[in-house]
Amino acid sequence: MRSACATPSSSRSGASTSRWPLERVLFALAGSMTLLSALLAALVSPWFLLLTAFVGVNQWLYVAVGACPASIVLRRFFSLRSVVYPRQEVSS
């Protein structure tokens, strides 16, 4: 049985030239912001936990609507494409 995270060897050959899909970049960005928020809350002020709440709200917004502020910016400025919502385009 294959792991859900395993990728076929045929897709690895073009990995250096292919770009990450939008969802993968959003997941990395959300994780980074959450870790930063936790670090700042522990070292500076508990008010930084509001950043964690903001990240969570944006994740639910993406799940419910198919777009969040970060996804719109990444689509427009970095031309990233979604694998979950492939036909959805952001109007300019």
C-alpha positions, 0 to 999 in steps of 0.5 A: 500500500502506497503512502498518501504523500508518496509521489510516482517516480515519473513525476520526480524527473521534472521536479526541478522545473515544475512549480509548486501548486497553489495549495502547497504554497498556501500550506507552507505559508500558513504553517510558517505564519503559525510557527512565527505566531507561536514563537512571538506569543511565547517570547514577546506577547500573547497578543500574537496569538491573534495572528494564529487565529487570522491564519485559521480564519483564512484557511477556512475561507479558502476551504469554504469559498475557494479563495483567501487573500493570500491565494489571490495575491499568489495567483496574480503576482506569482501565477500559481495555479490550483490543483483543487480549483483548476478552472477558477480564475481571478478576474483582474 
